Amino acid sequence: MSEADDVEKAKEILAGYRASIDNIDAALIHMLAERFRCTQAVGMLKAAHGLPPADPAREQIQIERLRRLADEANLDPDFAEKFLNFIVREVIRHHEAIAETHGANQSDAVERTAS
């Protein structure tokens, strides 16, 4: 096999890997969208019942769980923890915004009732 043939074969293999990576990226986006749909519902439930946006005890359990899963999957547990922390920060930000909006709606309802 010539060097040019070898390069062409490498390009074909590379294209196959890239197609798989693109599919995985699409799946990750869809999974994250579904996760955030669920966490939005959690935020609404928390706000409706006056629960705090963050749950540090659960977060710690999840970090330990994901680190274990990452280790079993041969993924760097530090990376998995950083990734989870990023997601959790975003979820808490959403929960705080929901709580603020929910609180404002409750205040408006109380003011209208008092009027």
N, C-alpha and C positions, 0 to 999 in steps of 0.2 A: 504494500500500500504506500502510495506517495505521500509526501508531507502535505500537499494540497488536499488529498483525499482525507487524510487524518484530521485536518483543520475543519473540513466540511462535516465530517462525522461528529466532531466535538461541537460544532454549531448546532447540529440537529439534536444532540443530547441536551445541550444548554437550553434550546427552545422547549424541549419537553419538561425540563426542570422548572423553567420560568412559567410555563402553562400551569403546572401544579401549584407553584407559589401563588400565582394569580387566583386560582381557585380557592386556596387556603385563605388568602387575604379577604376574598369575598365572603367566605364562610365566617371568618372572624368578625367582619363588620355586621353581618346578620345576627350573629350570636350576641355581640355587644348591644345591638339595637334591642333585641329581645330582653337582655338583662336589664337595660335601662327602662324598658316598659314596665318590667316587674318592680324595679326599685322606685319608679314614680308612684306606683300603686302603694308600695310600702310607705313612701313619704306622705301620701294622702291619708293613709290609715293612721300614721303617727301623729300628723297634724290634727286630725279629727278627734284624737283621744289625748292630746296634750303630751305626747311622748317626745323625748328629745330626739333631734335629728341624728345624732351619733350614738353608737352603742360600742364603746371601747372594748368591753368584754367579748362581744361577738367578733369584733374586728381581730382581736388577738387570737381567738380560736381559728378564725378563717386563715390568718397568716400562717399559723402552725400547720393547718391542714394543707394549704397550698404548697408550703415548703416541702412537706412530706410527699405530696403528689409529684411535685417537680423533681425531687430526688429520685423517686421511683421511675419517672419518665426520662431520666438522664438530661434534665433541664436544670440550669443553674438556679438553685433555690433563692439566691440573692436577687436574680432577675425577676423571678416569679413574685417575690415579695414587693419589689419596686413597682411592678406592673399592678399588683393588687392595691397597693397604697395609692397609686395614681387614680385607679377606678374608685376606690372608697372616698378619696378627697372630692372627686366630682359628684358622687352620689350624695355626700353630706352637703355639698354646696346646693344641689337640687333640693334636698330635704329642707334646708334652711329657707330657701326661696319659697317653697310650698308652705312651710309653717308661717312665714311672714305674710304671704297672701291669704292663707286661711285665717290667720289672726285678724287681718284687716277686714276680711269678709265678716267675721264674727262681730267685730267692733261696729261695723256698719249696720249689721242686723240689730244689734243691741240699741244703737242710736235711733234707728227707725222705729223700733218697738217702743222706746221711751218717748218718742215725739208724739 
